[in-house]
Structures are given as C-alpha cells and as structure tokens.
Amino acid sequence: MALKCGIVGLPNVGKSSLFNCLSKAKAQSANYPFCTIEPNVGVITVPDDRLSRLAQLVNPEKVHPATVEIVDIAGLVKGASKGEGLGNKFLSNIRETNAIIHVLRCFEDDNIVHVDGSVDPVRDKETIDFELQLKDLETIEKKREKHIKIAKSGNKNSQKIVSSLEKYIAHLETGNSSRSLDANESDLEAVEDLHLLTSKPVLYVCNVDENAMKSGNKYVDAVKAAVKMEDAEILLIATAIESEIAELEDLEEQQMFLEEMGLEKPGVHNLIKATYSLLNLQTYFTAGKKEVRAWTIKKGMKAPQAAGVIHTDFEKGFIRAEVISYSDFDSLESELACRESGKIKVQGKDYVVEDGDVMHFLFNV
C-alpha cells in the first residue's frame, strides 16, 4: 500500500530527530530553522509481536514485516499559505501525504531556540492549523467561483456543489479544520478532488523531556485541552531518549537501557503502530516454510482485493480463501492442528478480511 504519513511542525520542534528515530536514517538535525529542505522519506518497519510468534511456530526461510512510509517535511512558519519561508513547498509536500503526524514542542531547553521565542505548543498548533486552513479556503473558493458561473445557468449539480463548498468555507472561516465538519456524502464528493490539507487525519506527538515521558507536563495538559473536541490521538515521545535508544545496535543493550528508563519498548514503536492505524491500515499474514509475511491492506478490504496485494492475478482469478484467525494459529501452534480442529474457514469473494487473519488463497489464472 503506497500510503504516506507526513511529519509536520514548526522549525526546531524535533521533527527530524523523530524521523531519525523512526527510520534510523540520518536526516540532518540541527539547531536552526529549515535544516530539512527536501522531504526525507523513510520506509518504516511496523513492530508486530504476532509476526514474531508466527515465525517462531513456522520457522520459515524468510520473514517480511509490514512497512509504512514516513515523510519528514520542512518546518512551516507564519505566512506559509502566502509562500513565506518554504511555505509553498511545505504545503505541496503535505498535500501528497495521506495523514499527518503533528509534532509539538512540549519541553524547555535554553540551548534550542524556538522560532517564536517561547515554548507554547497550543500557539504552535494554531499557527500550523491557520496556515493550512487559509490554503484550503483558497483552494475551495477557486472551485466555488467556477461553479457559481455554471450554477447561474440553472445547472442543478453545480448548485449542489456550491452549497457544499459554502459549508466548508463557513466552517474554515471560524477557525475549524475541514476534518471536523459534519459533512454528508454530497459534501464529501464536492471536495474529493481538492485533497484538502485540513481533511487529513492527524496524530499529535508531544515531544517531551525525560521527566515527562510517562505522566506529561503542563504543556501536554494544554495540548490535550486544545484538541479535546478533535477525533485525534495524542502520544508522548522524548526524542532525546529515543535517539539514544536508536543508536544502540545491540538488542540486549537496548533492552537494558529501556529497563533503566522504566520502559517496556521504545516510544517510537507505539508511534509506528498509531501511524499504521491513522492511515486506516491493517495486516493479514501468509505463513509457509519459504516465508512468513505481513501484508498491508486498507481496513474493510474484501478477500479478492487483499489477494491482489500479493499479485493482481490472485485478485483476477480469485476462487476462495482459506482463513485461520491468528488467535487459533497461536493457541494450536500449526496449520495442521488448525485444520484437524476445524479452525480453517473457507471464505468467498464477499469476505471482509480481519486484522491478523492468516490466509491462503486459491485462484485460477
């Protein structure tokens, strides 16, 4: 699934540091604005204990995890919607992503300058929201002008489109993002081709210091209060600590470090999983002696479309799918045991794949 999640935020809030932790790519990270000029792209492995368990049971030659694509986008400043700073580039980079990880600085450090002179994550959030909303207004108004002319001639479809666009304009003008509009199907169709920046699902990452990793701080509390009406998740990440973890190549050393910090797993593991979910993705598995593999599909996909992720011929010639739930495979410990216990279900073209299904497809080319 070629879906991307973009990391956004003001300059110097920790975007590139977070990207480095996620991908272990060495994106330039420096104490000045715009250190990320071109968007860095990383293909991130999705941690999944189920894949490890299946590999342990099947003992395959190869193991292939699911992945998600992360884009580190240059920092935005006030006036970006009008082309200030790297505004136009920033906004076009966001438009190409499917979801947003919004990094907010929630720590104090006199050695790291803030572009606005003080730490205030709610103000920072509002700065970016405002610029994205302005750009969306500009985009919507262009389309509205075009359809007003057609609507005046009596065209019913254009009249309906103008009505929907005006709903979005009124919503954005009151300082709200388009994702929070109570839109009906007709409204959504009216803006489908516009790829609105503020319609993308968002995950807020509060970049905190070591002391606030577990319980947060006053800045995190302020962010929670500011986004309580949004359908958005908030995660706490200490990028300084995550950077130290990422630099440890030895897994035992990593585990010792985590134990010292009172953590079970690196915070970026939770972030990667949350990103996967934000993109509306889920996983099914294939398990055989040659390989155990996690396949990425969109939630709600039916069996033929899921098979098509492996190869288009699988979808074209789909006959049926043999499905074992992960919990059954885990408890019975082999495909044979599942078969003998009647736990393999034969599913047809209308079967909606569930997260964690272990599948085998039958097809005819």
C-alpha positions as CSV (number, residue, x, y, z in Angstrom):
1,M,0.0,0.0,0.0
2,A,1.7,3.2,-1.1
3,L,0.4,5.4,1.6
4,K,2.5,8.1,3.3
5,C,2.3,9.9,6.6
6,G,3.9,13.3,6.8
7,I,5.7,14.6,9.9
8,V,4.9,18.3,10.3
9,G,5.5,21.1,12.8
10,L,7.2,24.4,13.3
11,P,11.0,24.6,12.9
12,N,13.1,23.2,15.8
13,V,10.3,21.2,17.5
14,G,12.0,17.8,16.9
15,K,10.6,16.6,13.5
16,S,13.9,15.4,12.0
17,S,15.1,13.9,15.3
18,L,11.8,11.9,15.5
19,F,12.2,10.9,11.8
20,N,15.8,9.7,12.5
21,C,14.5,7.6,15.5
22,L,11.8,6.1,13.3
23,S,13.8,5.3,10.3
24,K,17.4,5.3,11.6
25,A,18.1,7.4,8.5
26,K,20.5,10.2,9.3
27,A,18.4,13.2,8.2
28,Q,20.3,16.4,9.1
29,S,19.2,17.6,12.5
30,A,20.4,21.0,13.6
31,N,19.6,23.9,15.9
32,Y,18.3,26.2,13.2
33,P,15.1,26.5,11.1
34,F,14.8,24.7,7.8
35,C,17.5,22.1,8.3
36,T,15.3,19.7,6.4
37,I,15.0,21.3,2.9
38,E,13.9,18.4,0.8
39,P,11.5,16.0,2.4
40,N,13.2,12.9,3.7
41,V,11.4,9.7,3.1
42,G,11.8,6.6,5.2
43,V,10.2,3.1,4.9
44,I,9.5,2.1,8.5
45,T,9.0,-1.5,9.7
46,V,5.8,-1.9,11.7
47,P,6.6,-3.8,15.0
48,D,4.2,-6.8,15.4
49,D,4.6,-9.5,18.0
50,R,2.2,-11.7,16.0
51,L,4.6,-11.9,13.1
52,S,7.4,-12.9,15.5
53,R,5.2,-15.6,17.0
54,L,4.2,-17.0,13.6
55,A,7.9,-17.1,12.6
56,Q,8.7,-19.0,15.8
57,L,5.9,-21.5,15.0
58,V,6.6,-22.0,11.3
59,N,10.4,-21.5,11.2
60,P,10.4,-20.1,7.7
61,E,13.4,-19.3,5.5
62,K,12.5,-15.6,5.4
63,V,10.3,-13.2,7.5
64,H,8.9,-10.0,5.9
65,P,7.2,-7.4,8.2
66,A,4.7,-4.8,7.2
67,T,6.0,-1.3,6.4
68,V,4.7,2.3,6.4
69,E,6.2,5.3,4.6
70,I,7.1,8.4,6.7
71,V,7.9,11.8,5.1
72,D,9.9,14.4,7.1
73,I,8.6,17.7,5.8
74,A,10.4,21.1,6.1
75,G,9.3,23.3,9.0
76,L,6.5,25.8,8.5
77,V,6.4,29.4,9.6
78,K,3.7,32.1,9.7
79,G,2.7,33.2,6.2
80,A,3.4,29.8,4.6
81,S,0.0,29.9,2.9
82,K,1.2,33.0,1.1
83,G,4.6,31.5,0.3
84,E,6.6,32.7,3.3
85,G,9.7,30.6,4.2
86,L,9.4,27.3,2.4
87,G,5.6,27.6,2.5
88,N,4.6,26.5,-1.0
89,K,7.0,23.6,-0.9
90,F,5.8,22.6,2.6
91,L,2.1,22.7,1.6
92,S,2.6,20.7,-1.6
93,N,4.6,18.1,0.4
94,I,1.7,17.8,2.8
95,R,-0.9,17.5,0.0
96,E,1.0,14.4,-1.2
97,T,0.6,12.6,2.1
98,N,-2.4,10.6,3.4
99,A,-2.2,11.5,7.1
100,I,-0.3,13.9,9.4
101,I,2.0,13.4,12.4
102,H,1.9,16.9,14.0
103,V,5.0,17.3,16.3
104,L,4.6,19.8,19.1
105,R,7.4,21.0,21.4
106,C,6.5,20.4,25.0
107,F,9.9,20.8,26.7
108,E,12.1,23.7,27.8
109,D,15.7,24.0,26.7
110,D,17.5,27.3,26.6
111,N,20.0,25.7,24.1
112,I,17.4,25.1,21.5
113,V,15.9,28.2,20.0
114,H,12.1,28.5,19.3
115,V,11.1,30.3,16.2
116,D,8.6,32.4,18.1
117,G,10.8,32.9,21.2
118,S,9.0,30.8,23.7
119,V,7.5,27.4,24.3
120,D,3.8,27.3,23.7
121,P,2.6,24.1,21.9
122,V,-1.0,25.3,21.6
123,R,0.1,28.5,19.8
124,D,2.3,26.4,17.6
125,K,-0.6,24.1,16.7
126,E,-2.8,27.1,15.9
127,T,-0.1,28.6,13.7
128,I,0.0,25.5,11.5
129,D,-3.7,25.0,11.6
130,F,-4.3,28.6,10.5
131,E,-1.9,28.3,7.5
132,L,-3.4,25.0,6.4
133,Q,-6.9,26.4,6.8
134,L,-6.0,29.5,4.7
135,K,-4.7,27.4,1.9
136,D,-7.8,25.2,1.9
137,L,-10.0,28.3,1.8
138,E,-8.1,29.5,-1.2
139,T,-8.5,26.1,-2.9
140,I,-12.2,25.8,-2.2
141,E,-13.0,29.4,-3.2
142,K,-11.4,28.8,-6.6
143,K,-13.7,25.8,-7.3
144,R,-16.7,27.7,-5.9
145,E,-16.1,30.6,-8.3
146,K,-16.0,28.2,-11.2
147,H,-19.3,26.5,-10.2
148,I,-21.2,29.7,-9.3
149,K,-21.0,30.7,-13.0
150,I,-22.4,27.3,-14.1
151,A,-25.0,27.3,-11.3
152,K,-26.4,30.6,-12.5
153,S,-27.4,28.9,-15.8
154,G,-29.6,26.5,-13.8
155,N,-27.2,23.6,-13.6
156,K,-28.5,21.5,-10.6
157,N,-25.3,19.7,-10.0
158,S,-23.2,22.9,-9.8
159,Q,-25.8,24.4,-7.5
160,K,-25.4,21.4,-5.2
161,I,-21.6,21.7,-5.3
162,V,-21.7,25.4,-4.5
163,S,-23.9,24.7,-1.5
164,S,-21.5,22.1,-0.2
165,L,-18.4,24.2,-0.8
166,E,-20.0,27.1,1.1
167,K,-20.5,24.8,4.1
168,Y,-16.7,24.2,4.1
169,I,-15.9,27.9,3.7
170,A,-18.1,28.9,6.6
171,H,-16.5,26.1,8.8
172,L,-12.9,27.1,7.9
173,E,-13.6,30.8,8.4
174,T,-14.5,30.1,12.0
175,G,-11.1,28.6,12.6
176,N,-12.0,24.9,12.2
177,S,-10.4,22.3,10.1
178,S,-12.4,20.5,7.4
179,R,-12.0,17.1,9.0
180,S,-14.3,18.3,11.8
181,L,-17.1,19.4,9.6
182,D,-20.3,17.3,9.9
183,A,-20.3,16.5,6.2
184,N,-22.7,14.3,4.3
185,E,-21.9,12.2,1.2
186,S,-22.7,15.0,-1.2
187,D,-20.4,17.4,0.7
188,L,-17.5,14.9,0.6
189,E,-17.9,14.4,-3.1
190,A,-17.7,18.1,-3.7
191,V,-14.2,18.4,-2.2
192,E,-12.9,14.9,-3.1
193,D,-10.8,16.2,-5.9
194,L,-9.3,19.1,-3.8
195,H,-7.2,16.9,-1.4
196,L,-7.8,19.4,1.4
197,L,-4.9,19.8,3.8
198,T,-7.1,20.0,6.8
199,S,-9.2,16.9,5.9
200,K,-6.2,14.6,6.5
201,P,-6.4,12.5,9.8
202,V,-3.9,13.8,12.4
203,L,-1.9,12.3,15.2
204,Y,-0.4,14.8,17.7
205,V,3.1,13.9,19.1
206,C,4.1,15.9,22.2
207,N,7.9,16.0,22.2
208,V,8.8,16.0,25.9
209,D,11.8,15.7,28.1
210,E,12.8,12.6,30.2
211,N,10.8,13.7,33.2
212,A,7.6,14.0,31.3
213,M,7.7,10.7,29.3
214,K,5.1,8.9,31.4
215,S,2.9,11.5,33.1
216,G,3.3,14.5,30.8
217,N,3.6,18.1,32.0
218,K,1.8,21.5,31.8
219,Y,2.4,21.8,28.1
220,V,1.0,18.3,27.4
221,D,-2.1,19.2,29.5
222,A,-2.6,22.3,27.4
223,V,-2.4,20.3,24.2
224,K,-4.9,17.8,25.5
225,A,-7.3,20.6,26.4
226,A,-6.9,22.3,23.0
227,V,-7.6,19.1,20.9
228,K,-10.3,17.5,23.1
229,M,-13.0,18.2,20.5
230,E,-11.0,16.6,17.7
231,D,-11.0,13.0,16.9
232,A,-7.3,12.7,17.3
233,E,-4.8,10.7,19.3
234,I,-2.0,12.2,21.4
235,L,1.3,10.4,22.1
236,L,4.2,11.5,24.3
237,I,7.7,10.9,22.9
238,A,11.0,12.0,24.3
239,T,13.1,12.3,21.1
240,A,16.3,12.9,23.1
241,I,15.8,9.5,24.8
242,E,14.6,7.8,21.6
243,S,17.7,9.0,19.8
244,E,19.9,7.3,22.4
245,I,17.9,4.1,22.1
246,A,18.1,4.2,18.2
247,E,21.9,4.5,18.4
248,L,22.2,1.2,20.3
249,E,22.7,-1.6,17.7
250,D,22.7,-4.4,20.2
251,L,19.1,-5.5,21.2
252,E,20.2,-6.6,24.7
253,E,21.8,-3.1,25.2
254,Q,18.6,-1.5,24.0
255,Q,16.6,-3.7,26.5
256,M,18.9,-2.8,29.4
257,F,18.6,0.9,28.5
258,L,14.8,0.6,28.4
259,E,14.6,-1.1,31.8
260,E,16.8,1.6,33.3
261,M,14.3,4.2,32.0
262,G,11.3,2.1,33.2
263,L,10.1,1.5,29.7
264,E,9.0,-1.8,28.1
265,K,9.5,-0.7,24.5
266,P,10.8,2.3,22.6
267,G,8.1,5.0,22.3
268,V,8.5,5.0,18.5
269,H,7.0,1.5,18.5
270,N,3.7,2.9,19.7
271,L,4.0,5.8,17.3
272,I,4.6,3.5,14.3
273,K,1.5,1.4,15.3
274,A,-0.5,4.5,15.8
275,T,0.6,5.8,12.3
276,Y,-0.4,2.5,10.7
277,S,-3.9,2.8,12.3
278,L,-4.1,6.5,11.4
279,L,-3.7,5.5,7.7
280,N,-6.6,3.1,8.2
281,L,-4.4,0.1,7.6
282,Q,-4.4,-3.4,8.9
283,T,-2.4,-6.6,8.5
284,Y,-3.1,-10.1,7.3
285,F,-0.4,-12.9,7.2
286,T,0.7,-15.7,4.9
287,A,2.7,-18.4,6.6
288,G,4.7,-21.1,5.0
289,K,8.2,-22.7,5.1
290,K,9.5,-20.3,2.4
291,E,8.4,-17.2,4.2
292,V,6.1,-15.7,6.8
293,R,4.9,-12.3,5.6
294,A,2.8,-9.5,6.9
295,W,0.7,-7.9,4.2
296,T,-0.7,-4.4,4.4
297,I,-4.3,-3.7,3.4
298,K,-6.9,-1.0,4.0
299,K,-9.5,-1.8,6.7
300,G,-12.7,-3.1,5.1
301,M,-11.0,-4.8,2.1
302,K,-12.6,-8.0,0.9
303,A,-10.7,-11.2,0.2
304,P,-10.1,-10.7,-3.6
305,Q,-8.7,-7.2,-3.1
306,A,-6.5,-8.5,-0.2
307,A,-5.2,-11.2,-2.5
308,G,-4.5,-8.6,-5.2
309,V,-1.9,-7.0,-2.9
310,I,0.2,-10.2,-3.4
311,H,-0.4,-10.2,-7.1
312,T,-3.0,-8.9,-9.5
313,D,-3.5,-12.4,-10.9
314,F,-4.7,-13.5,-7.4
315,E,-7.5,-11.0,-7.5
316,K,-8.5,-11.6,-11.1
317,G,-8.6,-15.4,-10.7
318,F,-9.8,-15.5,-7.1
319,I,-11.7,-18.6,-6.2
320,R,-11.7,-18.7,-2.4
321,A,-9.6,-18.1,0.6
322,E,-8.7,-20.4,3.5
323,V,-8.6,-18.4,6.7
324,I,-7.2,-19.1,10.2
325,S,-7.6,-16.5,12.9
326,Y,-4.3,-15.5,14.5
327,S,-5.6,-16.5,17.9
328,D,-6.4,-20.0,16.7
329,F,-3.0,-20.4,15.0
330,D,-1.3,-19.1,18.1
331,S,-3.1,-21.5,20.5
332,L,-3.0,-24.6,18.3
333,E,0.6,-23.8,17.1
334,S,0.4,-25.1,13.5
335,E,-1.7,-25.0,10.3
336,L,-2.2,-28.8,10.5
337,A,-3.5,-28.6,14.1
338,C,-5.9,-25.9,12.9
339,R,-7.1,-28.0,10.0
340,E,-7.6,-31.0,12.2
341,S,-9.6,-28.9,14.7
342,G,-11.8,-27.4,12.1
343,K,-10.4,-24.0,12.6
344,I,-9.8,-23.3,8.9
345,K,-12.7,-21.4,7.4
346,V,-13.3,-21.3,3.6
347,Q,-14.4,-17.8,2.6
348,G,-15.6,-16.4,-0.7
349,K,-15.5,-13.1,-2.6
350,D,-17.6,-11.2,0.0
351,Y,-15.5,-12.0,3.0
352,V,-14.1,-8.9,4.7
353,V,-10.6,-9.6,5.9
354,E,-10.0,-9.2,9.6
355,D,-6.8,-7.9,11.2
356,G,-4.5,-10.8,11.9
357,D,-6.1,-13.3,9.6
358,V,-3.6,-16.0,8.4
359,M,-4.7,-16.6,4.8
360,H,-4.1,-19.0,1.9
361,F,-5.6,-18.0,-1.5
362,L,-6.9,-20.3,-4.2
363,F,-7.0,-18.8,-7.7
364,N,-7.2,-19.7,-11.3
365,V,-5.3,-17.6,-13.9
